[in-house]
Amino acid sequence: MSFRYFGHRHVLYLVIGLACLLGAACSTYLDLPPGSAVAVSVHDSAILEQHEVVVPPHLVSDDPAPADYIIGPWDVLFVNVSGQPEFGSPIITGNNSVRGSRVDGGGAIHLPLVGTVKAAGLTVNQLQQDLRKRYSRFLNEPYVVVEIVDYRSKPLYLLGQFRTPGTHYMDRPLNLVQGLALGGGLVETANLRNARMVRDGHTVAIDFFRLLQGETPQQNVWLRPGDTIFVPDDRNQNVFVFGAVTKPGMVPMPNGRLSLPQALAVAGVGEIRGQTSYVRVIRSHSPVKGELMVVDLERTLRAETLPFPLTEGDIVYVPRSAVGNWNEAIKEMLPSLQALSAVLSPFVQIKYLTDDDN
């Protein structure tokens, strides 16, 4: 006898709730004396299809090591003309008065006597030499010293499990590992294996655990202004349910455990008619490897299989109608994936949410 839509659609919801309780009961153990032998019944799997997917990682182009800090817009420079303080930098007023010349959006500073001077793109030494030449037209052997008093041109965005997350400014050339120090290091609950960096619109998977162990030194690239580093929280374990459910979105995993019937019960699968015999599951094993599975929930409801266990980050999709293949399924899922792109695993972001991976 089929339970799918017996009398009322809500019956399925109630049956799944019962399956949750049965699934929890399966986790108990038998208190038997040592040496006891018991017969273990093996159930068929609820998985109808299973495909491993490997995607080539998006490689970050590693710039050559910069020799020195390059001045940029919004940096504040202090220009001191020895013996002629009136020709140096003016006072910038604000909450904290700073003596200096701010580089404007066009990359220039404005100084008495010599006027507008291009500063962006130069090192401190290069700018000093240029200013000495300019002042030498008015002064005899001028001695000019340039100092950066406020670094503002090279932001680095550190998000997630940093001790001091937020916008930080690089005051010298930094590689990826050195950039972590700007955020005060990572907290104990940081998920080192599933971090990511966003550069020029591309999401790059970063396994800081392997990097810090010295296994992937090629990932320790030089940072660029505007790079974003995100390190997720290892405590926040969730799955994501979409499709023919009343409450789509994130479903928490209490104590890191959750079965497919439990997740669908929370998401409200019984109130909308869906193809529960062909539930799609996307699972990430690493930033560049995952699995695509089709699971028959009905077999679990008929007690033919054990409840299908979910793992952290699984994406579950209940089709509203028959879906021919994975390409069609992904097309239906794409709007939901895009809405939650920031919290999805790097594998999903690289495989399905980048322009060059279709």
KESEGU-708789 format. One record per residue (C-alpha): x, y, z. Coordinates in steps of 0.5 Angstrom, whole numbers, padded with zeros to 4 digits, always signed. Example, Ala and Ser with C-alpha at 12.3 -4.5 7.8 and 13.67 -1.06 7.14 Angstrom:
+0025-0009+0016+0027-0002+0014
//
This chain:
+0000+0000+0000+0003+0007-0002+0003+0012+0003+0005+0018-0002-0002+0021-0002-0007+0017+0002-0013+0021+0003-0009+0028+0004-0002+0030+0002-0001+0032+0010+0000+0024+0011+0007+0024+0008+0009+0029+0012+0007+0025+0018+0010+0019+0016+0016+0023+0015+0016+0025+0022+0015+0018+0024+0021+0016+0020+0025+0021+0024+0023+0017+0030+0025+0011+0027+0031+0013+0025+0033+0016+0032+0032+0009+0035+0036+0005+0030+0042+0009+0033+0041+0005+0040+0045-0001+0041+0044-0008+0044+0047-0009+0051+0050-0016+0050+0055-0020+0054+0062-0020+0050+0063-0025+0045+0056-0025+0043+0054-0026+0036+0048-0023+0033+0045-0023+0026+0045-0016+0022+0040-0015+0017+0043-0011+0011+0038-0006+0008+0038-0004+0000+0040+0003-0001+0036+0008-0002+0041+0011-0008+0038+0010-0015+0044+0014-0018+0051+0016-0016+0056+0020-0020+0063+0023-0017+0064+0030-0020+0071+0033-0020+0072+0040-0022+0079+0043-0024+0080+0049-0019+0081+0056-0021+0088+0058-0020+0090+0064-0017+0095+0068-0022+0101+0069-0017+0104+0076-0018+0112+0076-0017+0114+0079-0010+0113+0086-0010+0119+0089-0008+0116+0095-0004+0110+0098-0002+0106+0102-0008+0103+0108-0006+0096+0108-0008+0089+0113-0008+0087+0115-0001+0094+0113+0003+0096+0119+0007+0103+0122+0006+0107+0126+0010+0112+0130+0006+0118+0134+0010+0122+0139+0006+0128+0140+0011+0129+0147+0013+0122+0149+0010+0116+0146+0013+0111+0151+0010+0113+0148+0003+0111+0141+0006+0105+0137+0007+0099+0141+0010+0094+0139+0016+0088+0134+0015+0083+0136+0020+0078+0131+0022+0077+0127+0029+0084+0126+0029+0088+0131+0026+0094+0128+0021+0099+0132+0018+0100+0129+0011+0097+0130+0004+0092+0125+0002+0093+0122-0005+0086+0123-0008+0082+0119-0013+0086+0121-0019+0093+0119-0015+0096+0126-0014+0098+0130-0008+0098+0137-0008+0103+0141-0004+0105+0148-0004+0110+0151-0009+0110+0145-0013+0103+0144-0014+0100+0137-0016+0104+0131-0016+0103+0124-0019+0104+0119-0013+0100+0113-0014+0104+0108-0017+0111+0110-0014+0115+0107-0008+0116+0112-0003+0124+0113-0006+0121+0114-0013+0117+0120-0010+0122+0123-0006+0127+0123-0012+0121+0126-0016+0120+0131-0011+0127+0133-0010+0128+0135-0017+0121+0139-0017+0123+0143-0011+0130+0144-0014+0127+0149-0018+0126+0153-0012+0131+0151-0007+0138+0150-0007+0139+0142-0006+0133+0141-0002+0132+0135+0003+0126+0132+0002+0123+0126+0006+0117+0122+0005+0113+0118+0010+0107+0114+0009+0103+0116+0016+0096+0112+0014+0095+0106+0009+0089+0106+0006+0089+0104-0001+0090+0097-0001+0084+0094+0003+0083+0086+0005+0077+0084+0007+0077+0078+0013+0070+0075+0014+0068+0069+0018+0072+0066+0024+0078+0072+0025+0079+0075+0032+0078+0081+0029+0074+0081+0022+0073+0087+0018+0076+0091+0013+0084+0092+0014+0089+0095+0010+0096+0092+0008+0102+0096+0010+0107+0092+0006+0107+0086+0001+0103+0080+0004+0102+0073+0002+0096+0069+0004+0098+0066+0010+0101+0073+0013+0094+0076+0011+0091+0072+0016+0095+0076+0022+0092+0082+0020+0085+0079+0023+0089+0077+0029+0089+0070+0027+0083+0065+0027+0079+0063+0033+0079+0056+0035+0072+0054+0031+0075+0056+0025+0074+0051+0019+0081+0051+0016+0079+0046+0011+0073+0050+0007+0076+0057+0007+0075+0061+0001+0078+0067-0003+0074+0072-0007+0079+0075-0013+0076+0079-0019+0069+0076-0018+0072+0069-0018+0071+0064-0012+0078+0060-0010+0078+0054-0005+0083+0055+0000+0085+0049+0005+0089+0053+0010+0090+0046+0014+0094+0043+0008+0097+0050+0007+0099+0051+0014+0102+0044+0014+0106+0046+0008+0103+0041+0003+0100+0046-0002+0105+0052-0002+0103+0054-0009+0097+0057-0005+0100+0062-0001+0100+0067-0007+0101+0075-0006+0095+0078-0004+0092+0084-0008+0088+0090-0006+0080+0088-0005+0082+0081-0004+0076+0077+0001+0078+0072+0005+0072+0068+0008+0073+0062+0014+0067+0059+0016+0065+0057+0023+0066+0049+0024+0060+0049+0029+0055+0051+0024+0053+0045+0021+0047+0045+0016+0044+0042+0010+0040+0046+0005+0033+0044+0002+0030+0047-0004+0024+0045-0009+0017+0042-0007+0018+0044+0001+0014+0050+0004+0020+0052+0008+0026+0052+0004+0033+0054+0006+0038+0052+0011+0036+0046+0016+0041+0046+0022+0044+0039+0024+0044+0038+0031+0050+0035+0034+0052+0034+0027+0047+0029+0025+0041+0029+0021+0037+0024+0016+0034+0026+0009+0027+0024+0012+0028+0029+0018+0031+0034+0014+0025+0034+0009+0020+0034+0015+0023+0040+0018+0023+0043+0011+0015+0041+0010+0015+0037+0004+0009+0034+0006+0005+0040+0004+0007+0040-0003+0006+0035-0008+0013+0033-0010+0017+0027-0014+0020+0024-0007+0022+0018-0011+0027+0022-0014+0030+0027-0009+0037+0030-0011+0043+0031-0007+0049+0035-0008+0055+0033-0003+0061+0036-0003+0067+0032-0001+0073+0037-0002+0073+0044-0005+0074+0041-0012+0070+0034-0011+0063+0032-0010+0058+0027-0011+0051+0028-0015+0046+0023-0012+0038+0021-0013+0035+0018-0007+0028+0015-0007+0025+0017+0000+0019+0013-0002+0023+0006+0000+0025+0009+0007+0018+0010+0008+0016+0003+0006+0021+0001+0011+0025-0002+0005+0032+0002+0007+0035+0005+0013+0034+0013+0013+0039+0016+0008+0044+0020+0012+0046+0027+0010+0053+0030+0012+0054+0038+0013+0053+0042+0007+0049+0037+0003+0044+0041-0002+0037+0037-0002+0032+0038-0008+0025+0035-0008+0023+0036-0016+0016+0039-0017+0015+0035-0023+0019+0029-0027+0026+0032-0028+0030+0028-0034+0037+0029-0032+0042+0033-0028+0043+0039-0033+0035+0040-0032+0035+0039-0024+0041+0044-0024+0037+0049-0028+0031+0049-0023+0036+0049-0017+0040+0055-0020+0036+0061-0017+0036+0058-0010+0043+0056-0010+0045+0063-0013+0041+0066-0007+0045+0063-0002+0052+0063-0005+0056+0066+0000+0055+0060+0005+0055+0054+0000+0061+0050+0000+0067+0052-0005+0065+0046-0009+0058+0048-0011+0061+0055-0012+0066+0053-0017+0062+0048-0020+0055+0051-0021+0056+0059-0019+0062+0061-0024+0061+0063-0031+0067+0059-0033+0065+0053-0031+0058+0051-0034
//
